[in-house]
Amino acid sequence: MFEAAIASARPELCVPPHLPTRPRGQTIVVGAGKASAEMARVLEAHCDWPLSGVVATRAGYGAQCGRIRIVEAGHPAPDAMSVEAARLALAAVAGLTEDDLVVCLMSGGGSALMCLPGEGLSLADKRAMNAALLASGASISEINCLRRHVSAIKGGRLAAACHPARVLTLAISDVPGDSLIDIASGPTVGDPTTCADALEIARRRAIRLPPPALALLESGRGESPKPGDPRLARAETRLIATPWGAMQAAADVARAAGVAPVILGDRIEGEAREVARALAGVALSCAQHGAPAPPPCVLLSGGETTVTLRGAGSGGRNVEFLLSLAIALEGAAGIWAMAGDTDGVDGAEDVAGAVISPDTLARARCAGVNARDALACNDAHTFFKALGDQVVTGPTRVNVNDFRAILIAPTGWRG
C-alpha cells in the first residue's frame, strides 16, 4: 500500500497531462521541493523547445537535466545553497515580457530548499527561526505563515517578480487540505495572511523569534502580496498529485487483497502521540466490535502530525506516532501498523518510517529497550532501529505527505 501511494504521485505519471503549450517568448523553469528535480526531468523530456532555469531539491534527490539547472540544497534546515537557488530563480525571471512563460515546479520541502531571508535577516536568523518552528509543535500552516512573512521569495513574491509573464505552477501537494499557500510556502500564490497573524502564532506557540525577524513583522515590512494583486493576475496553479490520490491508490491495493479499506482522511493533524492514541481506540473497536469495519480491514490516513520536542532523541512524526500507537495497543492481537513519509525522510533521518506488530513491545523488552522512555525523549528512530523495524526507501522523489496504515486481522487470518 505504501509503495502504491508513492507510485501514484510519480512525476512521470502526473506531469505529462499538464504540459504547457509553447509560448511566443521564452520558457523559464523554476521550482523547489523533493519531487521538483524529477518533475523538471520529465518536463524536459516532453518539451521540444528551448527551456532554461533552475530547480532546487534535497541532496540525493537530483535528476539528470540538460537544460534546467538542478541545485541540491539543505533540508529540513536551509543552507547557503538554498539562498543561492532563490537568487538564481529570481535572476532567471527578471525582465520578462507578456510573451514569456514561467513554469514553476513546486513540491514538499520547497520552503527550506529555496530560501531568501527577508529585509534585515541573515541565513543564520532563518536557520534559528526554522529550528524553533519545527520544535514548537506548530501546525504546518502556522509554520508557513511565519515563513512567508520573513521571506523575500515566498508568499507570492516569486510570481510578482515574474510579472508580466504568464506563470504556470505545477504542484504536488504535501499539506493537509492541499492549501496552495502552504505548498513550499506558496511562492506563486497570493497570501491572505498578515504580519499580525504571524506575530499572533509566535506569541501563542511561545516561539522566540530572532530580533531582525521580530522587527520585520512588527513594522509590517514583511507583508506579502495578497490575492487580487495585479502582479499575480496571470499566475495559475494546478495540483497534479495529492495525498487523497495516494490514499485511493493504497485503498485499491487493500481491496485487491481482500481487506476492506477505511480512509479516515488525508488531512489529520495534531500531536503525533495523541493522534496515535485516538487511532488505537478506533483499531481496538474494529477488533472487538467490528466497527467502523469488521476485520480484515485497514485504517488509512494521511496529513501531517506535529511533534513538540521534549527530549534530545532521534525521531520524526511518523515513528513517534507508531511508538505511541504500540504503547496504546499494548500488544493487542491481530493489529499491525506502518507509518512513513512518502518522501522517504521522517524528520531529519534518511528513514521513511517503521512498522509495528503485536509483539513489538515484547521484543523491545527482550532487547532491553524501553518504549515509554524512548517516547518521553522523542527517540523513536533509535527504538525502531534496535528492533530492525525501520522502513528505508531511499530518495523517492515524491512527496504527498504522511502515510499511515493500521491493519486489523481476525484470529487465524492469513492474507
N, C-alpha and C positions, 0 to 999 in steps of 0.2 A: 504493500500500500504506500509506503514511504517513497519507494522508487517511482511508483506511478504518479504520485503527487509532484515529484521533481520533474519527471518527464513531461508532464502537462504544460510546463512553462518554459520548455527549452526554446531558445531564440529561433532555431531553425524551423520550428513549427509556428511560432506566434508573430514573428516579424514579417514574413512574406505577404500575408494578407493585408498589411497596412503600408506597403511601399508607396512612396510619393511618386507623382509624375515629374518628369524633368522640367525644371523651371527655365525661363528665358535667360536668367542670370546664373550666378554661382550657386553651388550646393555646398554648404558648410555643415559639418557634423561635429557636434559637441555632446558631452554627456559624462555621467558618473554613476558608479554602482558596481556591485559584484557581478551583475549579469551584463553590464554595458559593453565590455570589450567583445564579448561573444556576439552581442547584438550588432556591434559595428562590423564584425567579420561577415555576418550574414547579409547586412545591408550592402557591403562592398560586393559580395558575390552576386547580388541581384541588380545592382545599378551599373549600367554600362556607360555612364557618362562621368565626367570629371567630378571628383569629391576631394575635400580636404577638411582638416580639423583635428580635434584632439578629444580623447575619451580617457577618463581616469578610472582605474579599477584597483582592487586589492592585490597585493603581491601574491603571485601564484595564480591569479585569475585572468591573466592576459590571453590574447589571441593573436594569431598571425594576420596582420592587415598590411596592405601595400600602400594605401593612400591616406589612411587615417592614423594619426599618431596615437599609440597606446602608452599611457603613463601609469606606472604602478606606484600607488601611494599608500599612506598609513590608514589602518583601520583596526580597532574602533577609535583610536586616537589619531587626529590629523597630524601630518608631519610636513616637512618643508616641501615635499613633492606634491602634497595636497594643495598647498598655496601656489606652487608653480603651475599645476594643472589649471587652477582657476584663472590665473593670469593669462595663460596661453589661450584658454577658452574665450575670455573677454577680448583678447587681441584678435582672435580669429573672426569674431563677429563685428568688429569695429568697422564703421564706414560702409555698411551695406546699403543696398537700394531696394526699392519695391519689387524689382525683378528677381531678387535673390531669395533663396530658401535656406533656412537653418533647420536641420533635423537634430532634435535633442533626444538622446537615448538615456533614460533615467531608470534606475532600479535601486533596491535597498542597499544601504551603505554609502550612498552618494553624499550624505551630509558631511561625513568625515573625509571622503576621498577627494572632494572638490571644495576647498575651504579657503575663504579670503576674509581675514579679520576686518571688521568694520572700523570706522574712523577712530583712531586713538588706541586701538587694540593691537597687541602683538600675538604671534603664534603661541607663545608661552601662556598668554592670557586665555586664548581659546582652548588650549590643552587643559589648563586648570579648570576652566568652566566645564568642559566636556566631562572630565573625571567627576566633578561634583554633581553634574546632572545624572550621570549613569549610576552613581551611588545613592541617589536621593529617594529612589522608589517612585519617581515621577513617571507618568504615562508618556508614550512616545509623542502624543500630540502636545503635551506640556513641554517636553524637552525641545521639540522642534519649534514651538512658539518662541522660546528663548533664543534658539539658534538663529532664527530668521531675523531677529531684531539686533543682532550684533554682527551681522554679515554684510559683505559688500557684493554678494552674488546670489544669495538665497532669497526666497520670498518675492519672486517676480523680477528681481533685479537683472538676471541674465536675459530674460525676454525683453525687458526695457532697453538693454544695451543693443539688442538686435534690430530695434526699430529703425527704418520702416519695413524691413524684410518680413516675409511670412515665416512663422515659427511652427513647426510640427513636432510635438513631443510624443514619443512612443514610450510608455511607462509600464514597467512590470511592478505591480503593487506588492508591497510587503507590510502594509499598515492596516490596522483594523478599520473596516468601513471603506477602504480604498480612497481615503481622503487625499485628493490630489495635492493639497498644500503640504502634506506630510511625507509624500514620497520624495526622498532626498531633500526634504525641506522646501519643496516647491519652487525651484529657481525660475520656472517659466509660468507661474500661476499667480494671479493677484491674491494678496494676503489680507483676509478680513480681520485679522487680529492686530493688536496695537502694542506699543511700548508699555502702556499701562497694564495690559493683560500679562505681558511678560514679567513685569515687576510684581504683580499680584501672585503669580505662580512661584516666583522666587521666594516671596515672603511666606506663602502658605507651606511650601515644601522645605523651608529653612535652608535654602541654597545660598551659600556665601559666594557672592559674585566678585570677580576681580574689580578693583576700583575703576579702571577705564570702562569696563562693561556697565557698571552701575551708573557712571556719569553719562554714558551714551544713551541709556534707557531713560534716565531721569530728565535729560534735556529734550527728549523727543527726536534727537538727530538720528536715531536708529529706526525711524518709521519706514515701512516698506511700501512699495507700490500696491494700491488697492484694486479690487475688482472694479472694472469700468475705466481704469486708467487708459487713456488713448494710446499709449505706447504698447499696450497689450492687446489691442483690438484685432491684430492679425495672428494671435497666438492660439493654437488649437492643441488639445491634449487627448490622446487616445489610450485607454487602458487595453493592453494587449495580452496580459495574463494576470490572474488574480488568485488570492487564497481560496475563494469559493470554487473556482475551477479545479484547484488542486484537491479540495475535499471531494468533489464529484468524481474525479479520477480514482481516488482511493476507494470511494464507495463502490465503484464498478468492480474493482478487484475483490472486495469483500463479497459482493453478491455472487460473483463467479465461483467463489469458494464455498458457497452455501451458508454464508454468515450475514445476518441482517445488519446493515449499517444504520446507525443513528447519528445524524450530523447535528451536533449540539450548537454549532455556529462557527463562523470564521472570524469573529471579532471579540473573542473572550479576552478580557483584560483583568488586571488586579494582581495582587501579590502572588507569586508562583506557588508558595506553600499553602496559601489559603484556597486558591483555585483547586489545588490537588485535594485538599480535604473535602471540598464540595463535590468534586467528581468521584472521589472514593465512595461517598454516600450514594451517588447515582449507580455506580457499578455494583455495590452491595445490594441495592434494591433490585437490580436486574437479576442478580444471582438468587436472591431469596424470594422475591415476589413476581418475577417476570415482568417488571415494569421499570422503565418505559418500554422495554422489549425483553422477550424471553431469550435465554441462551439457545444456540450460539448467536451472539451479537457483538458488535464492536461500536464503542462510543468514539466518534471522531470529532475533533475540534481544532480550530486554528485561532489566530490572533496573536497578541503579544503581551505576555505577562511581564511583571517587573520584579526586581529583587532589591530590597533595601539592605545594603551591606551592614552586617553586624559583626563579621569576623574578617580575617585576612586569608581565608582559604581560596582554593581554585574552583570556581564554579561558573555556571551560566543559568539562565532562567529555565531551560528545558530540563537539565539534570537536577536542579533544585526542585522543580515540580515533581519529578519522578521519585526523588528521595523522600519528599513529604508524602507522596502517594503511597509508597511502600510502607511507611510508618503507619499511615492511616488504615491501610488494608490489613495490617498485622498478619500477613501470610495467608489471607483468605484463599481457599482452594479454588482453582479454575479461573483465576484472573491474572492476566499478563498485560503488560503495557510497554509502549515505546513512546518517546518524545524526542524530537530533534528539530534543529533549524534547517530549513531546506537549502540554505546556502552552504551548509557543511561546517559552520562555525557557531558554536554555542558559547557566548561570552567572548573571551579573548583566546580561547583554546581552539586548535585546529581539530576539534572533535565535534561532530554534529549533534550527538546526544547519547542516549543509552537505552537499555531495556531493563525491565524488572519482571520477576516471575514469583510464584507463590513461595519459593524457597530463598528469595533474596536476603531477607533478614537472618535466616538460619545460616546461610553460607557466610554472611558478614561476621556473625558471631564466631564461627569456626576460624575465620581469617583474622580474628582479633580486631575487627573494625566496628566501631560503634556508630550506628546510623544517626541517632539523636545528636551525638556530639558533632558529627560531620555537618548536619543541618544547622546546628547552632552557630557554626563558624563559616557557613557558606562554602563548604569544602566538598561539594558533591562530585566534582570531576575526580578528585583523589579517591573517593569512596568507590565509584564505579570502575575506576582503573584497577583497584585492588581486587575486584571481583572478576575482571575480564569482561565486563558487560558494556563497555563503551561502543558506540556506533561511530565509525570513522569512514567518511565518504571521500575525503579529499575535496578539492575545489569542484563544486557542482556547476558553477557559472549560471546559477539560477537563484532567485530569492523571492519566494512567495510566503514568507513568514514562517511561523512555527507550525509543526505538525504533531498532533497528539492522538494516539490510538490506544484504547483500553479494550482488550478482548475478554469477554466473559463466556466461558465454555461450560456446558453441562458435564456432569460427572462421567468419566469414561469416554468423552468425545475425542475423536481423532480426525482433525481437519486435514 
